[in-house]
Amino acid sequence: MAWLRVETGAMYRLPSEAEWEYAARAGTTTAFSFGDNITADQANYDQALGMSTLVGQYPANEFGVHDMHGNLWEWTEDCYTPGYVGAPVDGGVRHEDGCRGQVLRGGSWFNSEDFLRSARRFRITYGGRNGMIGFRVARTQ
């Protein structure tokens, strides 16, 4: 992300898993930021379009953030563990010695709506990539 810093003069990073979920939920406690159901008018999922789309093609959530559900799985900075025991309580990044994978969030254009839920997590090993994975950056103050 050094190129982005050069372009803008600001520091950027991958969001923590907690930051990602906070942005995805947008103040809700429902399965999706839009409620307990999601439709093809709100997100790109279930192979409806057969590929990812440009960000902003679907409505923003209440925080003004687009495409938190579907389109592409998104990398977070956190080391994957099966649950939340021992997770930072301050929204920070979870680091583990010998970490063998990171957390992906959000689901992709390929997945069914169950994979798009705000709380859904997925593990990927370092270096893993495919046409269903992208990233979102957070600006460091």
N, C-alpha and C positions, 0 to 999 in steps of 0.2 A: 504494500500500500504506500510505498515510498513515493511513487509517481503522483498519487493523489495529494500527498503532503506538499510536494513541489508545486502542483497546480493551484492549491488553495491556501497553503500556509498553515493548515490545521492538521492535527494528528487524528488518525483513524485506526480502527481495530475491528475485529469481529465482536459482536455482542456476546455477553454471557448468556447462558441458557435462561436464566431468570429474567434478564433484560428482554430477551426475545419474547418470552411468554407474556410479560407485562405489556409489551407493545402489541402483541397479537390479541390479547384479551380486551384491550382498550377499555378497561374498567368494568368488564362483564364477568359473570361467573358461569356463563353458558358454554356449551361445547364449542361454539364459534363466536366471533365478535358480533355476528349478525343475529345470534339467537341459538336455539338448539338444533336448528336445521340450516342447511346451506343449499343454494340452488346454482345452476349453471349461469345465472345472471350475476352472481356474486363472486365466482371463482372459476379458474380453469382447472378441471379435474376429470377423472374417470374417462380419460382418452377422448373427450368430446371434440377437441380440436386436433388431436394427434401430435401436438408439439407445444413447447412453451410459447408464451406471448411476451410482448414488451410490457414492462411494468407500467401500471396506471390504466390498463384496459378495463379494470373492474373497479367498483366503488371503493373508496377509502373507508376505513373503520372510523369510529368516533374520535380517535386520536389523529386522524388525517393520514394514516399509513395505509398504503396500497399493498395488495397481494400477499398478505400474511398467511392466507390459506390457499394451498394449491400452487400451481404454476411450477415452482421448483422447490425441492428440499433446500434448506438453508443451513450452512455450516454455523456452528456456534464455537466459541473458544473452549468450552468445557470438555474435560475428559469424561467419557461415558462410564457410568456405573449403573447397575440395574435399578437403583432407586434413589431416594433423596436423603437417606441416612448419611449424616456427615457433610451435607451440602452447605455451602456458605449461607448464612442467614442475612447477609447484607447485599445480596444480589450479585456478588462477585463471581469470579471464575473458579471453577473447581479444577484443581491441579492434582494429579496423582503420580507418584513415582511409578515408572514402568507403564504409563498409560499406553494403551494399545488401540485407542480409537476416540473419536470425537462424537458429539451429539449433533444430529441433524434435526431440524424442526420444520413443520409447515406442510409436509406432503407435496406431491408434484402433480403435474398434468396427467400423469399415468395412473395415479392412485384413486381408489374410491374415497368417498367422503369420510369414512372412518379414520383414514390416515391424515385428514386435514384438521382434526380437532385441535384446539389450542394446547391441550395437555399432551398430545401425542409426541413421542420421542423415538428416535431411531439411531442406531449405532453404525458408524462407518469407520473402517480402519484408515490410518493415515495414508495418504496418497491415492485413496479411492476416488474415482470420478466417473461420471457418465452424463448423459444428456438430461438427467432429471435432478441434477444438483447445481446449485448456485450459491451465492453468498450475498449478504447485506452487511453494510458497514455501519458502525456507530462512531460518532465524532467524540473524541476525548477533549474535555474542557481544558 
